[in-house]
Amino acid sequence: MATDDSELNTRPQGVIVAVSRPAWWTEITAPRNGSVVQILHPDHGWLTFMFPPKCAERLGHALVQQAALCYDKLGSLPPSTVTIN
């Protein structure tokens, strides 16, 4: 199923339950020119996603920024909309 750009600018609303510290794996996929990310979900097994280079870059950049923010603002961030499982 293809993802159009409008789906990239929305996110689930309400209280979201998240899996804490899931196992994951990533590698480059040459035939499709992108990054494969596999995440282990306790109920659904290994979920596999393929990100084109630009999407992988955006995801990596966002995670680095958020990690830095977590360290800088420890204890002072607003409440999350995500419930950690």
Buried (B, 14 or more C-beta within 10 A) or exposed (E): EEEEEEEEEEEEEEEEEEEEEEEEEEEEEEEEEBBBBBBEEEEEEEEEBEBEEEBBEEBEEEEEEEEEEEEEEEEEEEEEEEEEE
